[in-house]
Amino acid sequence: MNLLLDALAWVLDPLSWPGPRGIGARLVEHLGFSAAVVLAACAIGIPAGVAIGHTGRGRALVILLTSGARALPTLGLLTILGLALGIGLEAPFLALLVLALPPVLAGAYAGVESVERQAVGASRAIGMTEWQIVRGVELPLAAPVILGGVRSAALQVISTATLAAYIADTGLGRPLFEGLKTQRYDIMLGASLLVALLALVVELCFQALQSAASRRAEPHRAPRGARERTPA
């Protein structure tokens, strides 16, 4: 109990926040680095997943990549990349990208593939091109599932980005490592609480985005009559 109170005292101490090594700067670094990794994963995973979900080609590749990447230990991969690339953000960025890519890719693929075939068939029946179907039908309907994949990736990256401090002076991992080195366990616990709080805030934001995407997807669903008339 005393350790928890000491950790909260460190977090709430105004002197802990300012400066380049303060909590405020570390929070911004942690969030910015995590966002960059997730955005890179989205830039790669969403187009690939949408293409696979739309065409039905490459399903085995998705399974292979997602299962294989999830089996890799992030700390081990970070160590190998750190030895190869040296001190800096490149190694943790690549290690976390490997962690973030599978849920984004799987979410995009599963979201597009789960779109009702009746809606796609009705769109083709009225003369829409494949790109128009992807943009106007599949993506709006698949948006909640796609966001679910991004949400999973974001939470994993935020929680694991503390490892970036293993070979780079950035993020909320620095207070963790510094607290371990100096036996300031209150700082370690305080930094852990901040990471958990940051993950919770991001979780709530994605919940709101998914709810909004679900509401926006409703008008794009095929009317009941169109579903009944369109052959399976």
Phi, psi and omega in degrees: 000319178296323179296318178297318179295322177294321179295316178295323178297321178294318180295319185274353179290121180301334180286345180278348189266318185283169176093163182292342178249011180280173182298320182301312180295320180294322177298314180297316178299314182297313181292318180295317179295317179297318180297321179296319179295315182294320178297319178296319178296321178293321181297329179268312191283322184292309178301319180294316180295319179296317180297318180291318179294326182285317184271338184079005180261140177091016179300318180298325179295320178298314180298317181295314182293315183293315180291320180292316181292323180291337180281344182284131175286124185297318181295320178296317178296319178297320179296315179297313180293325178296320177294327182280321187256345179088184181292139179143187184271349185297313182296310178295329178298312181293321180296317180286332176296320176297325178288323186276333187295317182302311180293327178293312179298314181294322179295317179294316179296311182294323180296313181290320181293332182279353178297136183303129180296335177296321179294319178293317179296320178296324179293319177294325182296331180267008172094014178288143177284169181298319179295321177295324178294316180298311186286319189264341184241301188291314182296315177299320181287328182272352186306316179299320180288321177299315178296328176297321177294318178295320178300315179298317180296317182298317180294320178295318182292315180300319181291327186264347183296347174300333180292342178301329180290351178299323180227011179214145181273076183205153170077181182285355174289336181297312176300328178297311181290321179294320177295323177293319182294321183262003182061033173266082186289339175294323177292319178300313180293321178298317178295322178296320178295322179294320177297316179297319179294319177297317178297322179295318179297316178296320177301315180294322178296317180290326174300317179295319179296318179294321177296318179295320179295323178295320178293322180287336181285336185302314181295342182273351181288146182296135175301156183302319181297321179294324179296320183288327183278334186279128179294148181289000000 
